Amino acid sequence: MLAEHRQYLLPEGNGSHLDVTVIPTGFLEVEIMEEHDKYQAEFDELLFLANGKKTELICRDHAGGECVRWQVKMASEDARELAKLIELAEDEFELLMRDL
């Protein structure tokens, strides 16, 4: 059970990079590298909102709450890959807990 690490180019066109770590225990760490902005969220606080070629990754307080803690726009293809990594991490963690 290892953390997955990825870097994505943000679609705003300013050359910023998003450094993402998916931690199988249920956490996501995000850093906009050029701005040194760091964020963290539990998987159940995350929401992906697709809009054409861009998708917003949104972190809300208390799963499903209205208060947005942070959000970042990603290319939709990158967001789909990230969503899949999160899903795989959840499955892996669930399997590990069942085996214990």
Protein Blocks (a to p, Z undefined) as FASTA:
>chain_A
ZZdddddddfklnopacdddddfkopacdddfklopacdddfklpccddehjbccdddde
hehiabdfbdcdddfklmmmmmmmmmmmmmmmmmmmmmZZ
